[in-house]
């Protein structure tokens, strides 16, 4: 059974990074995207645990590319956000926007 509860921070970032990579998302590229866009360094192990969890929840799918000699015959695991993942991101964004609402003056104080 697929769970579709709330997304954790890393789950959100991973889904957004996959979307940013527009069809060219695989592990190393996602790690680079997170490092470049948000300055977050994530271990390869933590990323793959997160990818597996998102796939289990039905928010992400993966497919294997062709094996390449450069990778020792291992194929890349290409990632795609599903409609369930998009819905979860929209819900998360709405929830965060509601929580931020009205706090500009408080957060701008020095």
Secondary structure, 3 states (H helix, E strand, C coil): CCCCCCCCHHHHHHHHHHHHCCCCCCHHHHHHHHHHHHCCCCCHHHHHHHHHHHHHCCCEEEEEEEECHHHCCCEEEEEEECHHHHHHHHHHHHHHHHHHCCCHHHHCCC
